[in-house]
Amino acid sequence: MPKKTVQSSSDQRPKATYRITNWADYNTALIQRGSLTIWFNVEALEQWKSPTQTGHPGHPFEYGDVAIECALTLKAVYGLPFRQTQGFLGSILQLVHLDWDVPDYTTLCRRQKTVAVPLGAQSATQPRHVVIDATGLKV
């Protein structure tokens, strides 16, 4: 029968304690963690909808790559499922008073295979800025 080894309390490291001394800065930092900044360039509207004639057989895409990239970036950054991504993007467009159509979740699921979403390394201490302009989407 194997013997159990018992560690004495002197072998365990004490748990680190952190004391907050500046509550105003701490509260401000917590509030800023929920801040969201998204910039839309009006020229991006031209690329939001896909052109009607693509030169390929079949029905053309309804949404351009900019719209799909925007939705998939929000999905990746915030870890959302497709349906929540659709609702989140719709509410953002409504808040900034843009009357753009939002890609539905099935379109996002199908097009994620063909549209690359370049996400670089993100710092947890810096704010995230999502910029959508005529040249594409940048985080």
C-alpha positions as a Markdown table, in Angstrom:
| # | Residue | x | y | z |
|---|---|---|---|---|
| 1 | Met | 0.0 | 0.0 | 0.0 |
| 2 | Pro | 1.6 | 3.4 | -1.0 |
| 3 | Lys | 2.1 | 5.9 | 1.6 |
| 4 | Lys | 0.7 | 9.4 | 1.3 |
| 5 | Thr | 3.1 | 12.2 | 1.7 |
| 6 | Val | 1.8 | 15.2 | 3.6 |
| 7 | Gln | 3.3 | 18.6 | 3.0 |
| 8 | Ser | 3.7 | 20.9 | 5.9 |
| 9 | Ser | 2.2 | 24.3 | 5.7 |
| 10 | Ser | 5.7 | 25.8 | 5.5 |
| 11 | Asp | 6.2 | 24.1 | 2.1 |
| 12 | Gln | 3.3 | 26.0 | 0.5 |
| 13 | Arg | 3.7 | 29.5 | -0.9 |
| 14 | Pro | 1.6 | 32.2 | 0.6 |
| 15 | Lys | -1.2 | 33.4 | -1.7 |
| 16 | Ala | -0.4 | 36.8 | -3.3 |
| 17 | Thr | -2.6 | 39.7 | -2.1 |
| 18 | Tyr | -3.2 | 42.8 | -4.2 |
| 19 | Arg | -4.3 | 46.0 | -2.6 |
| 20 | Ile | -5.9 | 48.7 | -4.7 |
| 21 | Thr | -4.8 | 52.1 | -3.5 |
| 22 | Asn | -6.3 | 54.3 | -6.2 |
| 23 | Trp | -9.9 | 53.4 | -6.6 |
| 24 | Ala | -10.7 | 56.2 | -9.0 |
| 25 | Asp | -8.1 | 55.0 | -11.5 |
| 26 | Tyr | -9.2 | 51.4 | -11.0 |
| 27 | Asn | -12.9 | 52.2 | -11.7 |
| 28 | Thr | -12.0 | 54.2 | -14.8 |
| 29 | Ala | -9.9 | 51.3 | -16.1 |
| 30 | Leu | -12.8 | 48.9 | -15.6 |
| 31 | Ile | -15.2 | 51.2 | -17.4 |
| 32 | Gln | -12.8 | 51.7 | -20.3 |
| 33 | Arg | -12.6 | 47.9 | -20.8 |
| 34 | Gly | -16.2 | 48.1 | -22.0 |
| 35 | Ser | -15.5 | 50.9 | -24.5 |
| 36 | Leu | -16.0 | 50.3 | -28.2 |
| 37 | Thr | -14.8 | 52.5 | -31.0 |
| 38 | Ile | -15.8 | 51.6 | -34.5 |
| 39 | Trp | -15.1 | 54.0 | -37.4 |
| 40 | Phe | -17.1 | 53.7 | -40.7 |
| 41 | Asn | -16.0 | 55.6 | -43.8 |
| 42 | Val | -18.9 | 56.5 | -46.1 |
| 43 | Glu | -16.8 | 55.2 | -49.1 |
| 44 | Ala | -17.0 | 51.7 | -47.6 |
| 45 | Leu | -20.7 | 51.8 | -48.5 |
| 46 | Glu | -19.7 | 51.3 | -52.1 |
| 47 | Gln | -18.0 | 48.0 | -51.2 |
| 48 | Trp | -20.6 | 46.9 | -48.6 |
| 49 | Lys | -22.9 | 45.5 | -51.3 |
| 50 | Ser | -21.4 | 43.1 | -53.9 |
| 51 | Pro | -21.5 | 44.1 | -57.5 |
| 52 | Thr | -24.5 | 42.6 | -59.4 |
| 53 | Gln | -22.4 | 41.2 | -62.2 |
| 54 | Thr | -19.3 | 39.2 | -61.2 |
| 55 | Gly | -18.6 | 37.3 | -64.4 |
| 56 | His | -19.0 | 34.0 | -62.6 |
| 57 | Pro | -21.9 | 31.6 | -63.1 |
| 58 | Gly | -24.5 | 31.4 | -60.5 |
| 59 | His | -26.2 | 34.0 | -58.3 |
| 60 | Pro | -23.8 | 36.8 | -57.3 |
| 61 | Phe | -23.0 | 37.5 | -53.6 |
| 62 | Glu | -25.3 | 39.9 | -52.0 |
| 63 | Tyr | -22.7 | 41.4 | -49.7 |
| 64 | Gly | -19.2 | 42.5 | -50.5 |
| 65 | Asp | -16.1 | 41.2 | -48.8 |
| 66 | Val | -16.0 | 44.4 | -46.6 |
| 67 | Ala | -19.3 | 43.5 | -45.0 |
| 68 | Ile | -18.3 | 39.9 | -44.4 |
| 69 | Glu | -14.9 | 40.9 | -43.1 |
| 70 | Cys | -16.5 | 43.4 | -40.7 |
| 71 | Ala | -18.9 | 40.8 | -39.2 |
| 72 | Leu | -16.3 | 38.1 | -39.0 |
| 73 | Thr | -13.8 | 40.4 | -37.3 |
| 74 | Leu | -16.4 | 41.4 | -34.6 |
| 75 | Lys | -17.2 | 37.7 | -34.2 |
| 76 | Ala | -13.5 | 36.8 | -33.7 |
| 77 | Val | -12.7 | 39.8 | -31.4 |
| 78 | Tyr | -15.7 | 39.2 | -29.1 |
| 79 | Gly | -16.0 | 35.5 | -29.4 |
| 80 | Leu | -19.6 | 35.6 | -30.6 |
| 81 | Pro | -21.7 | 32.9 | -32.3 |
| 82 | Phe | -23.0 | 33.8 | -35.8 |
| 83 | Arg | -26.5 | 34.8 | -34.7 |
| 84 | Gln | -25.2 | 37.1 | -32.0 |
| 85 | Thr | -22.7 | 38.6 | -34.5 |
| 86 | Gln | -25.6 | 39.4 | -36.8 |
| 87 | Gly | -27.5 | 41.2 | -34.0 |
| 88 | Phe | -24.4 | 43.0 | -32.7 |
| 89 | Leu | -23.5 | 44.4 | -36.1 |
| 90 | Gly | -27.1 | 45.4 | -36.7 |
| 91 | Ser | -27.2 | 47.3 | -33.5 |
| 92 | Ile | -23.9 | 49.0 | -34.2 |
| 93 | Leu | -25.1 | 50.2 | -37.6 |
| 94 | Gln | -28.4 | 51.4 | -36.0 |
| 95 | Leu | -26.5 | 53.3 | -33.3 |
| 96 | Val | -24.4 | 55.2 | -35.9 |
| 97 | His | -27.5 | 55.8 | -38.1 |
| 98 | Leu | -26.4 | 53.8 | -41.1 |
| 99 | Asp | -29.2 | 52.2 | -43.1 |
| 100 | Trp | -27.0 | 49.3 | -44.4 |
| 101 | Asp | -28.2 | 45.8 | -44.6 |
| 102 | Val | -26.6 | 43.3 | -42.3 |
| 103 | Pro | -25.4 | 39.9 | -43.5 |
| 104 | Asp | -27.4 | 37.1 | -42.0 |
| 105 | Tyr | -25.8 | 34.3 | -40.0 |
| 106 | Thr | -26.0 | 31.7 | -42.8 |
| 107 | Thr | -24.3 | 34.0 | -45.2 |
| 108 | Leu | -21.5 | 34.6 | -42.6 |
| 109 | Cys | -21.1 | 30.9 | -42.1 |
| 110 | Arg | -20.8 | 30.2 | -45.8 |
| 111 | Arg | -18.6 | 33.1 | -46.7 |
| 112 | Gln | -16.1 | 32.6 | -43.8 |
| 113 | Lys | -14.5 | 30.0 | -45.9 |
| 114 | Thr | -13.6 | 32.4 | -48.7 |
| 115 | Val | -12.9 | 35.7 | -46.9 |
| 116 | Ala | -9.7 | 35.9 | -44.8 |
| 117 | Val | -9.9 | 37.9 | -41.6 |
| 118 | Pro | -6.4 | 39.1 | -40.8 |
| 119 | Leu | -6.2 | 39.6 | -37.0 |
| 120 | Gly | -2.8 | 40.4 | -35.7 |
| 121 | Ala | -1.6 | 40.0 | -32.1 |
| 122 | Gln | -3.8 | 42.1 | -29.9 |
| 123 | Ser | -2.6 | 43.7 | -26.7 |
| 124 | Ala | -5.0 | 43.3 | -23.7 |
| 125 | Thr | -3.9 | 46.6 | -22.3 |
| 126 | Gln | -4.5 | 48.8 | -25.4 |
| 127 | Pro | -8.0 | 49.7 | -26.7 |
| 128 | Arg | -9.1 | 48.0 | -29.9 |
| 129 | His | -10.0 | 50.2 | -32.8 |
| 130 | Val | -12.0 | 48.8 | -35.8 |
| 131 | Val | -11.7 | 51.0 | -38.9 |
| 132 | Ile | -13.8 | 50.3 | -42.0 |
| 133 | Asp | -13.0 | 52.4 | -45.0 |
| 134 | Ala | -12.8 | 52.0 | -48.8 |
| 135 | Thr | -9.5 | 50.2 | -48.6 |
| 136 | Gly | -10.9 | 47.4 | -46.3 |
| 137 | Leu | -11.1 | 46.6 | -42.6 |
| 138 | Lys | -8.4 | 47.2 | -40.1 |
| 139 | Val | -8.2 | 46.3 | -36.4 |
